[in-house]
């Protein structure tokens, strides 16, 4: 199935969870996750099943002053 991660096309298995896709994508901590523009709490990442054309954004904290 085709999804988008950080604006880039990504191919993954049907009925895959968000947690598995993050592992496949080799996402590096720390980051927050948004699915189709909505924040996904860390406690829900394992149970969230992705669908065709979903859009995942990984948001890294930025330090500043």
Secondary structure as a PSIPRED ss2 file (coil, helix, strand):
# PSIPRED VFORMAT (PSIPRED V4.0)

   1 X C   1.000  0.000  0.000
   2 X E   0.000  0.000  1.000
   3 X E   0.000  0.000  1.000
   4 X E   0.000  0.000  1.000
   5 X E   0.000  0.000  1.000
   6 X C   1.000  0.000  0.000
   7 X C   1.000  0.000  0.000
   8 X E   0.000  0.000  1.000
   9 X E   0.000  0.000  1.000
  10 X E   0.000  0.000  1.000
  11 X E   0.000  0.000  1.000
  12 X C   1.000  0.000  0.000
  13 X C   1.000  0.000  0.000
  14 X C   1.000  0.000  0.000
  15 X C   1.000  0.000  0.000
  16 X C   1.000  0.000  0.000
  17 X E   0.000  0.000  1.000
  18 X H   0.000  1.000  0.000
  19 X H   0.000  1.000  0.000
  20 X H   0.000  1.000  0.000
  21 X H   0.000  1.000  0.000
  22 X H   0.000  1.000  0.000
  23 X H   0.000  1.000  0.000
  24 X H   0.000  1.000  0.000
  25 X C   1.000  0.000  0.000
  26 X C   1.000  0.000  0.000
  27 X C   1.000  0.000  0.000
  28 X C   1.000  0.000  0.000
  29 X C   1.000  0.000  0.000
  30 X C   1.000  0.000  0.000
  31 X C   1.000  0.000  0.000
  32 X E   0.000  0.000  1.000
  33 X E   0.000  0.000  1.000
  34 X E   0.000  0.000  1.000
  35 X E   0.000  0.000  1.000
  36 X C   1.000  0.000  0.000
  37 X C   1.000  0.000  0.000
  38 X E   0.000  0.000  1.000
  39 X E   0.000  0.000  1.000
  40 X E   0.000  0.000  1.000
  41 X C   1.000  0.000  0.000
  42 X H   0.000  1.000  0.000
  43 X H   0.000  1.000  0.000
  44 X H   0.000  1.000  0.000
  45 X C   1.000  0.000  0.000
  46 X C   1.000  0.000  0.000
  47 X C   1.000  0.000  0.000
  48 X C   1.000  0.000  0.000
  49 X E   0.000  0.000  1.000
  50 X C   1.000  0.000  0.000
  51 X C   1.000  0.000  0.000
  52 X C   1.000  0.000  0.000
  53 X C   1.000  0.000  0.000
  54 X C   1.000  0.000  0.000
  55 X E   0.000  0.000  1.000
  56 X E   0.000  0.000  1.000
  57 X E   0.000  0.000  1.000
  58 X E   0.000  0.000  1.000
  59 X E   0.000  0.000  1.000
  60 X C   1.000  0.000  0.000
  61 X C   1.000  0.000  0.000
  62 X C   1.000  0.000  0.000
  63 X C   1.000  0.000  0.000
  64 X C   1.000  0.000  0.000
  65 X C   1.000  0.000  0.000
